[in-house]
Amino acid sequence: MFIVYAPEGRSFIGRKPKVPPLKVDPLIPINPIEKDVLDGRDSSSEITSSAQTHQKTESAVHAYEVTQEDKRRRVIVKVVEIMSAPVVLVSDENSLEEAWLLMQEHKVSYLPVIKAGILVGLCSQADLLGRVIVNKDGVLEGVKQETVAEVMHSQVVTTSSDTDIRHIAQVLSDYDIGALVIMSEFHEVVGIVTEGDLVKRLANDPPVELYV
């Protein structure tokens, strides 16, 4: 479930957006392995030849390896696996200078904004550009005397940590936003996920395997 936090109150975007059905590899049939082969015993009067036993054992090993390879495929990745946590927060009463310095110190581009412990907005580095003066060495030389509340986005799209990344990517694209705030069931900020986090996931572990 995606939720918009705004001054007017919480409003629901809706359930997870529909996505095209995923293609799943067909199941690989695995021939049953006779108990006698595993036990090394033959319950029948006829003695199994060593060649037959060896062949069945090889078949069993191959079937096991195929099964293990399938298990190594990742299930649909949940946002909790790629989100940034804990989250650097800023107060709506903080100055733009304080917000900028927080971003530089923690190397983040988005700061969820809180007021009395409640999420009230999202401040991005883009919101501060044009309001700060930075020299060629990245040192802050000047900043407008404004508070975070004056420049932040007051509508924040949020979701829960068990949402899969397909839906995260779809919402970021559909609503033309750069980040989603992840909330707990108690309406507390527990993480944040950005477009960059999705790109890193693709770059570090391509392709994203979406198996169910």
N, C-alpha and C positions, 0 to 999 in steps of 0.2 A: 504494500500500500504506500502510495506517495502522497505526501501532505504538504500544503503550502502554509507556512507560518507568515502571517501578515498582521498589520495593526488592527485590521478588522476582525481578526480571530483566525482560528485554524479552518482551512477548507480542504476538502479532499479532491485530489486530481482523479483518483479512481484506483482500481486494482491494477496489478501489473499489466502493462500493455500486451496485446496479443503479438506473438512473434510467429514466423513461419515454422511449420513442424520440422524437427530435426531429422536428418537421415541417420539411421543407426545401422551399423554393420549387421548383416544377418548372423544369427547364432551359429556357431561352429559345432556340429554334432560330435559328441565324444562317445566313442564306443565304450560300453560298460566293461569294467575290468573284473574278471572272475575272482571271487574271494580266494579260490585256491591258489591263484597266481601270487596274490599279496601275501598269503600265509606261507607259501612255499610247500603246500601240501596238495595232494590229489585225493579227493574223496571217492573218485571212481576207481574201478579195478584196473582201468587202463592207465599206464604210466605215460605222462606227457613227456615228449622228447625234449632234450635240452635246447634244441634249435627253436622249437615252438615256444618254449618258455621265454627264451631270449627275445624272440620277435614280439611277443605280447608285452614284455617288460619295456622294450623300446617304444612301443606304441603308447604305453601308459605314461612314460616319461615325457614323450612328445605332447600328449594331451595335457599333462600338468603344466608344461612350459607355455603352451598356448593360453591356458586358463590364467596363468600368472601374468602373461603379457597383457591380456585384456584387463586385468585388475589394475595394472599400472596406468591405464587411461584415466585421466582426471574426470571427475564428475563436473557438472556445470559449476563454474567458479562463483562462489558467493562474494559479495562485496567486502565482507569482514576479512577476507584473505588479502585484499589489496589496499584497503583504506588506510589512511594515516591515523595513528592513535598512539598516545593520547593527543588531544587536540589543543593547539594554542588558541586561547580565547582572548577577546578584548572587550572592555566595557564600552558602552555607548557614550560614556562621558570622557573617555580617553581622548587626548589630542591626536591630530594626524601625525605629529612627530613621534609620539609613543607607538602608534600603530605601525608606522614605517620601520622604526627601530626593531619592533617585535618581528616583523617580516624578515628583516635582514639577519637578525640574530638566529632565528630558527629556520631560515631558508624556506619560507613558505610564501605562497601568493594569495592565500585566502585566510581570513580570520572570521570565524563565527562571532557575532556580537551578542553579548548578553546584558541584561538589565535585571538586577535583583535575582540572578541565577536563572533567568528565563531567556530563551533564544528570541531575539527581536530583529536580527538582521544579519547580513553577510557583507564584509568589507574585503574588496580585492585590491591587488596592487594596481590594477588598471584604474580603480577609483581614485587612487592617490596621485597618479601621474598627471602632471599639469598643475598640481597643487604643491608639489615639492620641487626643490632645486638641488640637484646632485652634481658634484663635480666629476671630472673624468676618472677619479680614483674611487668613485662610489660614495664619497663622504657627503653627508647632508649639509647643505649650506643655507637653505632657507625653506620655510614651509608656511602655508597659510594658517592663520589662527582660527582653525575650525575644529569641531569635535567629530568623532567617528559617526555620531548620530546624523550629522549633516550630510555625509557623503555615502553612507552605506545603502545597500539595497534592502528595503524593508520587507520584501517578499522573498522567502527562502524555501526552496523545495527540499524536502527531507524524505528519508526512507529508513527502513530498518536494516540491521546487519545481515539478515538472511536473504536479502534480495540478490538475485544472480546478476552478473555483470552485463548480460544482454539487455536487460531492462534498464540498467543504469545508463548504458550507452545510448539507448533509444530515447530516454527522457532528456539527457544532456543535449541530444541533437534536436528533438522536437521542440524543446523550450528554449533552445539557444542560450544555454548557460554553461559555465565552465566548471562548476563544482556542485556536489550534493552533500548536504550535512546528514550524517547518520545518527539516528536517535535511538535511545533505549525505550523499553516499554514504559519506563517511568518518565518519559519526555526529557531525558537528559542527553546532552551532546556526548557521543562516545567515539565519533570518528568523522572523517571527511574524505571524500573521494573526488579526484579531479580528472579531467581529460588526460593529463599527463600520467596519472596512475594507470589508466587503461592502456596507453601507448607503451609504458614500461612493461606491462604484462605481456603484450604482444611481442615486444622486442626481446625480452629475456626468456620467453618460453613459447616460441611460435610453433605451430599455430595454436590458438586457444581451442582446446578440445571440448566440444560441447556434447558430451555423451550423457544419456540418462539411464 
